[in-house]
């Protein structure tokens, strides 16, 4: 089955908003075995909407439309859909009660403009949108499915998850099984070389996609076939082999982040953590504290940008700083030891490096970064050589530090 | 003039990549007075590319194409363009020399596959792409301009900035002048009410757009008309009036960030800064240290997540914590005073709040945040009530703290 996605509204065409909706919808459709052949963004113009629907219907079995369902006069999607499907708007009691509920809970008065949101085209199946006033609308015509949804991301996602995807996945006879393995600290091409034989041995019905992000490569396996149980068994066996091949690089699966994995390990061990950060400037602390409930194990951090802070708050000796410099094995180890002593924690992560663009020397180029990780399970101090881009160096140093801690706590 | 944007490649259709290129291109085109009527993403299929080009040519005067110019066999854009324009690929010396230069600097050997990148359709004007091997291609046919560029964002942006936008802006007879004013700490609707009369008085040829982001609203003024000098004069006068109306909310213009503005002020005064962060968990330090050269004025930070860190490293008294709690005027002031004392800096920013989702009480709901800012120019401690979303609360608290410092240093 082929699908097309149409987004309606000026925000995308003037570049005010990046279209994240379409990527999310496309990913969800692909996950249930539906191929997306085109994504189109158009403005709120009757004629353009009609032409686009007609063109899409010549290529796709499923057409998902988002946007243009607001209560104001410039939102003309509903009227235009009535024209396209040769039907008329009728009052819908469920949609009205949903609006009353939403407005009541916010203490607002319902205006005639809001009331009009409860009208839906007679020929569609309305889909309840608990997150907003505009209901989703499911049409079928000449064997093609059309679904219209609001453009507000969490309203669209709510409708997709609750109504649209479950209905669409029933239509597909093919079973689809996915599994995403997350790796850190290894480039895409190096990883590909490492698992080349394993990848070549994959059967035709299992596809592998490399999905790189700065510092992280996700490996997504997708199996399709009539027998779901068999697919799951097959994928599990392949993944087990993969874990055997590159155990040192895999930190998690699916939607996990490295900071989530580290947080779980700390909780499981009952360990507390603090960070001593120079070049990462508080970014590791920020990643950890972005996780709800992190105050249970994260005690705090000293961001020691200036050398005197390394001395006064972390107890790095002036002699060490003078002899080896701020970016050195000796200094970063003393930073880690110091934060454990001063903040009375079980585990410490310390980072000192040259994030750039300035500060590099012939001996220590921009990107040179020392990381020290201490915990009741071990102690390790390592040097990394990242690149020239400040933002990416900060991100990669933080991920490398978290991954060192993860490995130490996983033993 | 109307434009369409076509992106070619499977990454967008499987949802692997969010299409940020199109939003950027659309914004740039709008900035030079060219309206974008449609954005279309399609896969690397000959027939689909040909149909899409034909459909676009019926609506637009300018068609910008990105993607599908890689050296591998699945990239068929160039071949398909040759077919569409009824021309053939020919060797281009400039493109070849560019490839030799790029490969030489990286120490790579040029393969036949790379050599093929130096071939361009005979009927096009090649555009030099200094960032990659695939040249841009400018075609004109039946009064319509087609430009094909690689999909790699920095290659596309390089070609747009150096070649495409300067050429296109010469074609437009209308002068366009933009100015973007940045505000912090005020919601869109409240802001609109504040400047209602000013907005109503804007002439027809000056448009105002509200561009909201979490914590920040950008106001973009766009004037269009034949006389650029007159437009600039008119916009300057309107903006001067706007500064008079809402001086407390405006922190900068254009692409500035709040941390950039604060950094400039600190440098101008020759002041040093440190932060004492509880609920923001190092995020303010991260924002500041993301700026190149921030080590000149930023000394460090104490992220005091646990109360004992507030006592031991910041000198908050146990009595204050016991009597008023960690999220209080008294505690946050002592945090700010403590960081100034311990880190020997001129300016301090301290934040303590309940980021959520847990930790709220009937007295102090999730979102309650105290911020204290001390500097040689003043002292201020304030309470804010943000929302329920952890990530947004952290972001809004950091921006509010930076803005308090900005105001203090601007007096």
Interface residues (C-beta under 8 A of the other chain):
Chain A: X12 X13 X14 X15 X16 X17 X18 X19 X20 X22 X23 X24 X25 X26 X27 X28 X29 X30 X35 X36 X37 X38 X39 X40 X41 X42 X43 X48 X52 X55 X209 X211 X275 X277 X279 X280 X281 X282 X283 X284 X285 X286 X288 X289 X290 X292 X293 X294 X295 X298 X299 X300 X301 X302 X303 X304 X305 X306 X308 X309 X312 X313 X342 X343 X344 X355 X356 X357 X358 X359 X390 X391 X394
Chain B: X12 X13 X14 X15 X16 X17 X18 X19 X20 X22 X23 X24 X25 X26 X27 X28 X29 X30 X35 X36 X37 X38 X39 X40 X41 X42 X43 X48 X52 X55 X209 X211 X275 X277 X279 X280 X281 X282 X283 X284 X285 X286 X288 X289 X290 X292 X293 X294 X295 X298 X299 X300 X301 X302 X303 X304 X305 X306 X308 X309 X312 X313 X342 X343 X344 X355 X356 X357 X358 X359 X390 X391 X394
